[in-house]
Amino acid sequence: MGKRPDQLKVDDREHRAANVADEPWFQFSREIDQLLATGQYQWAEQTLLDIQETVERTLAVTPGQRQAVENIENGTRSRRYDGFRRRYR
């Protein structure tokens, strides 16, 4: 048999905002949607989708994720990526 409601443990974490749209992770995810909608970032589409998936799964945004998206917005590619591209041209 299952537990009665009074037997369930109450979550000790802070309660999330009543409106999920106010959460920083949600706003960041929508920013990624907007970037993808422009069609200008097809070269980084999978990276953006992977970052978005992780943010939505963890309900949190890391400074590294923010920096990665900012780099993509600025058109910054890593040296490793550029080297890989030149090798197979």
N, C-alpha and C positions, 0 to 999 in steps of 0.2 A: 504494500500500500504506500501511497505517497504521503508527504508531510502536510500537516495542516498549516494554514497561513501563519499562525502564531509560532510555529516551529522553524520557520525560515529565517536565515540570518539576514540582518539588515546590512546593506552595503555601507561600509564605513567611509568610502570616498565621498568627496564633495558632490553634491547633486549637479548634474549638467544643467545648462540653461534650459528654460522651458521651451524656448524656440531654438531649434537646432541651427537655424540660419544665422544666429548670433555667435555661434562657435567659430573660433579662428580656423580650425581644421576645415570646416564646411566652406567658409569664405575662400580659403586657399584652393580647395577643390574646384570651386566655381571659377576662380581665376584661371586654373588649368583648362577648364572647359572653354573659356573665352579664347585662350591662346589657340587651342585646337580648332576652334570654329573659324579662325581667320584663314586657315590653310597655309599659313606662312612657315609653319614649323613641322612640316611633314618629315624632315630629316631627323627630328627628335621625337616623333609621335610616340614610339614605343616607350621611350624613357619617361615622357610625360605621363603616359597611361600607367606605367609601373609606379611612379611616384604617387599619382592620384589613388591608385588601388591601395597602396600602403597607408596613406593618410586616412583613407576612409575605413580601413580595417582597424587601425590603431586609435583613431579619433584624436590624433595629435600630429603636429608639424614640427620637424626638427630644423635647426638652423641650416644644416647641410641640404635639406630638401629645398628650403627657400633659396639658398645660394645656387643650387643646380638649376632651378627654374629661372632665376634671374640671369644666369649665364646663358641659358637657352634664349631668353628674350633678347639679350644683347648680341646674340649670334656667336657667342664664344664656344668654340669647340676645343676639346682637349688635344694636346699634341699627339697622344696615342691614336685618337680617332683620325686626325689629319694624316699621320704616317701610314695608317692602314689604308686609307683611301688612295694615297699617292702610289702605293705599292702595286695596286691592281688596276691602274688606269692603262 
